[in-house]
Every structure is written in C-alpha cells, then in structure tokens.
Amino acid sequence: MTSKDQITKTIAFVKEQLANAEGGHDWFHIERVYKNSLLISKNENVDVFIVQLGALLHDIADSKFHNGDETVGPKVAREFLFNINVDSKAIEHVIKIIENISFKGGNEIQKFKSPELDVVQDADRLDALGAIGIARTFNYGGFKNRTLFNPDIKPNLNMSKEEYKASSAPTINHFYEKLLLLKDKMNTKTGKRIAEKRHKFMELYLEQFYAEWDGKR
C-alpha cells in the first residue's frame, strides 16, 4: 500500500469515527487542521506524511469526550495505523504528536518536540483562533451548557492541567484562559503570521461584545 493510499484510508476512517462528533471537534475541524498543516509545511523542513497522519488523527478520540482519558486517542490511532501497515517508526512519531499536541492549560512542559509536531500543533491552534475559533468556543460552551459571560467570575490564568480540564467557567473566560494566549505560543513563521491576524479579530470581537453587554452599542 502506498503512502497516498494510507492517507486516503485514514481520511475515510476519521470521517467515519467522527460522524456524530460535537461540532467544534468533528471531521470539518480535522479537515481545516489538515489543510492548515499542509500550508504551513510548505515553509518547513518536515516529513509531510507524518504531518498528514498527525493532523488527521490528532483528535480521533479527544479526551474531553472520553471522561478525560488521554489514552483512548493514541490507542485507537496506533491500532488503525498498524492495520494499514504504516511503518512502526512513523506510528510512534504520530502517537507522540497526538499525546503532546494539546494545550492542557498552557502551563505544562511539553515532553516531546519535533518539526512535524510544531506544524500540526500550529495548525490545530489556528483553528482555535479568529472567526472559526470564536464559533467553536461558543459551540462547545453550549454543548457543555455554560453561561456566556459572568462579570463576577474572573478568568483563571494559573490553572493546572487538571483544573483546566475540569473548568466550567463562562465561555468568555476561555478567550483569556486559552485563545488569546495562543498567538505567542506558535512554533512556525507561517503559524505566527496567520495567528497575528486572527488574534486581532478576536480582540475586536471582545471589544464589541463588552460594548453590547454594557448597552453602549
């Protein structure tokens, strides 16, 4: 089986697995991350095959939808990649990407680094920024039945990984606890350039949000 065939099979597998996923973590999220990964890869010295597989499988079983269990995604990905005869070394690299891509509160030291992870991580983070990032944030907030905003509940910028995963704070707080922090955590030049533009859009959105909340516009 050629690498092209393996990518085709991976796309079909991910579409099937995420057919009923929450709207911000469905196949269309994966597709956007996949496209962003390919775009960023054009300016990076990376193994594009690893980038493709990492992008396609990075959210195959997101822990937030599996009672916080971070082992499910890597296990599902490993079994699938083995079954389509992907090289064992490539499988291990993809698993490392899945295990280390997440934000996890932003205060944890990342245990693995590679140019391929840098690309996929940037691509994933870009999808949490800008217009789509805003839409995904409120979609997930609604999915978790969270309030839009509560002026009495301030953002917590020093959460542990466990606190971040367990948080039920208003959706607007997530902008400060994650989204607005991503611009300065990008790895690649392309990622940083795109993130800058999307970051500014979110700042404008928040300005308008607060003005409407206060009855000023």
Beta strands, then each sheet from edge to edge (+ up, - down):
end
